[in-house]
Amino acid sequence: MSRAGNRPLVVVGDALLDVDLVGTASRLTPDAPVPVVEDVETRERPGGAALAAVIAAASAGREVVLVAPMASDEGAERLRTLLEGRVRLIGIPAEGGTAVKRRVRVGDHSVVRIDSGSAVATLGPLPAEAATAIRNAAAVLVADYGRGTTAADDVRAALAAARGPVVWDPHPRGADPVPSTRLVTPNGAEAARVAAAAGTDVPGDGLAAVGARAEALIRTWGVGAVAVTLGARGALLSYGEGAPLVIPAVPVAGGDPCGAGDSFAGAAALALADGAVTGEAVAAAVAAASAFVARGGASAWEAEDRPQPNVVAEPGVDGLLARVRAAGGTVVATGGCFDLLHPGHVATLRAARGLGDCLVVCINSDDSVRRLKGPSRPLVTATDRARVLEALEFVDAVVVFDEDTPAEVLDRLRPDVWAKGGDYAGADLPEAAVLRRWGGQAVVLPYLDGHSTTALVARSRT
């Protein structure tokens, strides 16, 4: 894929202020069956188009510019502070007050949401700087939250004149996408509402119904493609004719789905900015949204800015470990090259999973395998080895490491148990000293005799 130079991603839409009031609850009030929330901690973060911009900026590799109405009130000042150093803000003068959404949460569960501020902003003229940024952007993401930004004539004219691809994340109260839009990303409910209004009332939520609605949206809006997001089922991409493309999501247990749609649309826009075709962009978006939810969703947005270690983790591993540990469970890890998965591997992995509440498989990168096994290995790339392992029901996550030993990745994951199969019985595992740093235990599992990748390769060459 060819990158669109150093041009920025421009996000256009309604900026909100989100506030989480997080506490604990152990009793109900005497006058109503509602919980008493105590020990409340206040957490502020950008919301709406501002959240979409922050999420995109965390992984963009290019500048992200936010074009959004900004009032002159305390909420807007808080937003400016939260955005500083993350995205470049070009404000559209506005009146009506900043929309603030406050969620009262007990742990991972929302109890109630309290909204304040004007439902619709009164916009001033679009600044020339904003129109220029939209026109010259590598890609434009429209994050419509129904407050009137995308209905303004000068904003729509600027979007229609954009030279880069436009991705439009719609809202039930928002404006229709401009016809030059490359990709629209409604969720299932939004697609059903618009399709019904257009006269395509298809019952059910199966793929046939979703596909018919996507085709109706393309006809109604005159856009290039529609990707209907389906939560845990992934997304369905339609170009208006032919068989749609369905991209399954990586399974995620728990997690906060708030902001997943912003993550999806932002990842699609970034991929298009880097030269991806629409199908590739949607596939990247599904993976990004799954990883976002697994990391804790919008409630963990600050984690997007934290530097990551020199370890490539597949989506969901950090969230998985946090959930298992929060429930008092046992984290088990094992490792190896897993080049040509065979029954011996399967037996060891199944046994390892039985030792705890989740199993993380640490596999050597392609370069690491070559250093250990020789220039003719691996036979299967790390990406494909990880996909095969993830398909096993007793594997919860896969991590790829580039070193010759798993010491660094173990120090990051800190499993309670490190399990290895083979002829280590009675000997001290090389990783045992690392495990002792945090009280972990290295163990040996029985190995299924007569199976090894090296032997399989040797037999195939005779």
TIBA-278255 format. One record per residue (C-alpha): residue number from 0; residue in one letter; x, y, z. Coordinates in steps of 0.1 Angstrom, whole numbers. Layout:
N
nr,rest,xx,yy,zz
NUM,a,X,Y,Z
...
//
This chain:
462
nr,rest,xx,yy,zz
0,m,0,0,0
1,s,12,35,-8
2,r,8,62,18
3,a,-7,95,9
4,g,25,114,17
5,n,25,131,51
6,r,-10,146,46
7,p,-32,143,77
8,l,-63,124,85
9,v,-91,149,91
10,v,-120,141,114
11,v,-151,162,109
12,g,-181,161,133
13,d,-196,168,167
14,a,-172,169,197
15,l,-186,159,230
16,l,-173,156,266
17,d,-178,122,281
18,v,-176,118,319
19,d,-176,85,337
20,l,-185,85,374
21,v,-172,51,385
22,g,-179,37,419
23,t,-189,7,439
24,a,-223,-5,450
25,s,-232,-30,477
26,r,-267,-20,487
27,l,-300,-6,474
28,t,-317,26,485
29,p,-345,21,510
30,d,-370,42,489
31,a,-364,25,454
32,p,-348,-6,439
33,v,-317,13,427
34,p,-281,9,438
35,v,-263,33,461
36,v,-231,42,443
37,e,-202,51,466
38,d,-165,60,464
39,v,-171,77,431
40,e,-141,85,409
41,t,-146,110,380
42,r,-129,102,347
43,e,-132,127,318
44,r,-124,119,281
45,p,-132,133,247
46,g,-164,121,232
47,g,-181,119,198
48,a,-159,131,169
49,a,-132,141,195
50,l,-130,105,207
51,a,-128,92,171
52,a,-99,116,165
53,v,-80,106,196
54,i,-84,69,189
55,a,-72,74,153
56,a,-42,95,164
57,a,-30,68,188
58,s,-22,45,158
59,a,-22,68,128
60,g,15,74,121
61,r,3,107,106
62,e,-12,139,120
63,v,-48,139,129
64,v,-68,171,126
65,l,-102,176,142
66,v,-127,200,127
67,a,-156,205,151
68,p,-179,231,166
69,m,-165,246,198
70,a,-185,267,221
71,s,-171,291,247
72,d,-179,273,279
73,e,-163,252,306
74,g,-170,219,287
75,a,-153,232,256
76,e,-122,242,277
77,r,-121,208,292
78,l,-122,193,257
79,r,-94,215,245
80,t,-72,204,274
81,l,-79,167,268
82,l,-71,171,231
83,e,-39,191,235
84,g,-9,172,223
85,r,-30,144,208
86,v,-48,160,178
87,r,-48,194,161
88,l,-81,212,167
89,i,-97,236,142
90,g,-127,249,159
91,i,-159,260,141
92,p,-174,289,161
93,a,-206,277,178
94,e,-232,286,204
95,g,-255,264,224
96,g,-231,249,249
97,t,-210,218,248
98,a,-228,185,250
99,v,-217,165,281
100,k,-226,128,286
101,r,-222,115,321
102,r,-223,78,327
103,v,-227,64,363
104,r,-209,31,363
105,v,-204,3,389
106,g,-173,-16,378
107,d,-178,-24,341
108,h,-216,-18,342
109,s,-234,14,334
110,v,-262,23,358
111,v,-275,55,341
112,r,-265,82,316
113,i,-272,119,322
114,d,-269,142,292
115,s,-266,180,294
116,g,-259,208,269
117,s,-277,218,237
118,a,-290,190,215
119,v,-281,210,184
120,a,-253,234,180
121,t,-256,268,163
122,l,-227,270,139
123,g,-208,300,126
124,p,-191,299,92
125,l,-166,272,84
126,p,-131,287,88
127,a,-110,288,56
128,e,-83,268,75
129,a,-108,240,80
130,a,-120,239,44
131,t,-84,237,32
132,a,-76,209,57
133,i,-106,189,45
134,r,-98,194,8
135,n,-61,183,11
136,a,-65,155,37
137,a,-52,120,30
138,a,-86,108,41
139,v,-116,123,59
140,l,-136,107,86
141,v,-170,122,93
142,a,-181,113,129
143,d,-217,125,129
144,y,-234,127,163
145,g,-266,144,152
146,r,-258,180,164
147,g,-261,196,130
148,t,-224,199,119
149,t,-228,177,89
150,a,-260,194,78
151,a,-243,228,74
152,d,-240,238,37
153,d,-204,250,39
154,v,-193,218,57
155,r,-211,196,31
156,a,-195,216,3
157,a,-161,212,18
158,l,-167,174,22
159,a,-178,171,-14
160,a,-146,188,-25
161,a,-123,165,-5
162,r,-96,150,-27
163,g,-90,120,-4
164,p,-115,92,4
165,v,-143,100,28
166,v,-156,76,54
167,w,-189,85,70
168,d,-200,72,104
169,p,-237,82,104
170,h,-261,90,133
171,p,-299,85,134
172,r,-304,123,138
173,g,-276,132,114
174,a,-275,143,78
175,d,-272,119,48
176,p,-237,113,36
177,v,-225,134,6
178,p,-227,113,-26
179,s,-189,113,-31
180,t,-184,93,1
181,r,-163,62,-4
182,l,-176,42,26
183,v,-205,46,51
184,t,-203,26,84
185,p,-238,23,100
186,n,-245,-2,127
187,g,-272,-28,123
188,a,-300,-6,138
189,e,-290,25,118
190,a,-290,5,86
191,a,-325,-10,94
192,r,-339,25,102
193,v,-327,41,69
194,a,-336,11,48
195,a,-371,11,62
196,a,-375,48,56
197,a,-364,42,20
198,g,-391,15,15
199,t,-369,-16,21
200,d,-383,-31,52
201,v,-366,-65,54
202,p,-375,-85,85
203,g,-349,-103,107
204,d,-312,-97,114
205,g,-297,-125,93
206,l,-270,-118,67
207,a,-296,-118,39
208,a,-316,-90,56
209,v,-284,-70,64
210,g,-272,-74,28
211,a,-305,-62,14
212,r,-304,-31,37
213,a,-269,-23,27
214,e,-279,-23,-9
215,a,-308,-1,-1
216,l,-286,24,16
217,i,-262,26,-14
218,r,-292,33,-37
219,t,-306,59,-13
220,w,-273,77,-6
221,g,-255,72,-39
222,v,-223,63,-20
223,g,-195,39,-30
224,a,-200,12,-4
225,v,-217,5,29
226,a,-201,-16,58
227,v,-228,-25,83
228,t,-211,-32,117
229,l,-226,-62,135
230,g,-209,-61,169
231,a,-195,-95,178
232,r,-204,-108,143
233,g,-180,-84,126
234,a,-192,-64,95
235,l,-209,-69,62
236,l,-195,-49,32
237,s,-217,-42,2
238,y,-209,-24,-31
239,g,-246,-25,-41
240,e,-244,-55,-63
241,g,-229,-90,-62
242,a,-222,-111,-31
243,p,-214,-90,0
244,l,-181,-95,19
245,v,-185,-106,55
246,i,-156,-101,78
247,p,-159,-120,111
248,a,-147,-103,143
249,v,-122,-117,168
250,p,-142,-131,197
251,v,-139,-108,227
252,a,-153,-117,262
253,g,-165,-87,282
254,g,-150,-53,274
255,d,-167,-19,271
256,p,-182,-15,235
257,c,-185,23,239
258,g,-164,38,212
259,a,-161,6,191
260,g,-179,23,162
261,d,-155,52,163
262,s,-125,28,164
263,f,-140,9,134
264,a,-146,40,113
265,g,-112,56,122
266,a,-93,24,113
267,a,-111,22,80
268,a,-102,58,71
269,l,-66,53,81
270,a,-63,22,59
271,l,-78,41,30
272,a,-54,69,36
273,d,-25,44,33
274,g,-38,32,0
275,a,-59,1,10
276,v,-88,-9,-12
277,t,-122,-8,6
278,g,-123,-45,15
279,e,-89,-43,30
280,a,-99,-12,50
281,v,-130,-29,64
282,a,-110,-60,74
283,a,-85,-37,92
284,a,-114,-19,109
285,v,-130,-51,122
286,a,-97,-61,138
287,a,-91,-27,153
288,a,-126,-25,168
289,s,-122,-60,184
290,a,-88,-50,198
291,f,-102,-17,211
292,v,-131,-34,230
293,a,-107,-60,244
294,r,-84,-33,258
295,g,-114,-18,277
296,g,-130,4,251
297,a,-135,41,256
298,s,-132,38,294
299,a,-96,29,289
300,w,-88,55,262
301,e,-57,68,279
302,a,-41,34,273
303,e,-39,43,236
304,d,-11,67,243
305,r,11,44,264
306,p,43,31,247
307,q,40,-5,238
308,p,69,-31,245
309,n,88,-48,217
310,v,63,-76,216
311,v,36,-81,189
312,a,4,-91,206
313,e,-27,-103,188
314,p,-60,-84,197
315,g,-74,-90,231
316,v,-45,-104,252
317,d,-42,-75,276
318,g,-79,-73,282
319,l,-81,-111,286
320,l,-54,-111,313
321,a,-71,-83,331
322,r,-104,-100,332
323,v,-90,-134,343
324,r,-70,-118,371
325,a,-99,-96,382
326,a,-119,-127,387
327,g,-91,-144,407
328,g,-83,-168,379
329,t,-51,-185,368
330,v,-32,-174,337
331,v,-14,-202,319
332,a,11,-196,291
333,t,31,-220,268
334,g,54,-214,239
335,g,72,-227,209
336,c,76,-223,171
337,f,44,-243,163
338,d,55,-247,127
339,l,32,-273,111
340,l,8,-279,140
341,h,5,-316,147
342,p,-12,-339,173
343,g,17,-335,197
344,h,12,-298,198
345,v,-26,-302,202
346,a,-23,-326,231
347,t,1,-303,250
348,l,-20,-272,244
349,r,-52,-290,255
350,a,-34,-301,287
351,a,-20,-267,293
352,r,-54,-251,291
353,g,-67,-275,318
354,l,-42,-260,343
355,g,-60,-226,346
356,d,-86,-202,333
357,c,-70,-190,301
358,l,-41,-201,278
359,v,-18,-177,261
360,v,4,-192,234
361,c,38,-174,228
362,i,52,-182,194
363,n,86,-173,178
364,s,85,-148,150
365,d,97,-158,116
366,d,132,-143,121
367,s,134,-160,155
368,v,125,-194,140
369,r,151,-190,112
370,r,178,-183,139
371,l,168,-214,158
372,k,159,-239,131
373,g,179,-227,100
374,p,172,-207,68
375,s,146,-231,55
376,r,122,-225,84
377,p,96,-216,92
378,l,74,-234,67
379,v,44,-213,79
380,t,45,-175,86
381,a,39,-162,121
382,t,7,-146,110
383,d,-7,-179,97
384,r,6,-199,126
385,a,-12,-175,150
386,r,-44,-178,130
387,v,-43,-216,132
388,l,-37,-216,169
389,e,-64,-190,176
390,a,-89,-213,159
391,l,-84,-240,186
392,e,-111,-237,213
393,f,-86,-242,241
394,v,-64,-213,230
395,d,-75,-179,243
396,a,-48,-156,229
397,v,-16,-157,208
398,v,15,-135,212
399,v,44,-133,187
400,f,79,-125,201
401,d,110,-117,182
402,e,137,-128,206
403,d,154,-162,208
404,t,138,-170,241
405,p,104,-160,256
406,a,119,-143,286
407,e,109,-108,276
408,v,73,-117,267
409,l,70,-137,299
410,d,81,-107,319
411,r,54,-87,302
412,l,26,-113,305
413,r,36,-126,340
414,p,16,-159,338
415,d,9,-179,369
416,v,20,-211,351
417,w,44,-217,322
418,a,38,-251,307
419,k,61,-270,283
420,g,58,-304,267
421,g,86,-327,258
422,d,116,-343,276
423,y,121,-317,303
424,a,108,-339,331
425,g,132,-339,361
426,a,151,-309,346
427,d,148,-272,354
428,l,131,-254,325
429,p,151,-225,311
430,e,122,-201,318
431,a,118,-212,354
432,a,142,-185,367
433,v,121,-158,350
434,l,88,-172,365
435,r,103,-170,400
436,r,105,-132,398
437,w,67,-130,404
438,g,60,-163,420
439,g,50,-182,388
440,q,55,-219,383
441,a,71,-237,354
442,v,58,-272,347
443,v,63,-300,323
444,l,34,-317,305
445,p,34,-352,289
446,y,43,-352,253
447,l,27,-373,226
448,d,54,-396,213
449,g,62,-399,176
450,h,52,-364,166
451,s,76,-335,157
452,t,77,-309,131
453,t,113,-317,123
454,a,105,-353,117
455,l,75,-344,95
456,v,97,-321,74
457,a,124,-348,71
458,r,98,-374,60
459,s,83,-351,34
460,r,117,-347,17
461,t,125,-384,14
//
